[in-house]
Amino acid sequence: MEAAWRQAVVDIESLRLEDETPGRRSIIPAAGIPWFATLFGRDSLVVSMQAISGYPEFAAGALLRLSALQATGDDPIRDMEPGKIPHEIRHGELASLG
């Protein structure tokens, strides 16, 4: 049982993402390594809820980041409508090129 707990801690730590941008520092859980090392809307919230007793910073970070990214307008091209949270956030060259 103790070995399983230690492995679970190692596994959850591997999903830890830190955003150290001034004014919005937060820690969030990644959806998976390596292809999903990003903020995933509902998935990040579910992981945060499941891990809240050991990693409350995941919930605080996910709520902080997702609330800042929550849609305020309607944009059918970007699949945005008021109140909707993004499915996933991507950065970098491929994301910039669409």
Salt bridges, closest charged atoms under 4 A:
GLU2 OE2 - ARG6 NH1 2.81
GLU13 OE2 - ARG16 NH1 3.83
GLU18 OE2 - ARG16 NE 3.64
GLU18 OE1 - ARG25 NH2 3.66
ASP19 OD2 - ARG24 NE 3.04
ASP19 OD2 - ARG65 NE 3.42
GLU57 OE2 - ARG16 NH1 3.01
ASP79 OD2 - LYS84 NZ 2.97
GLU88 OE2 - HIS87 NE2 3.90
GLU88 OE1 - ARG90 NE 2.64
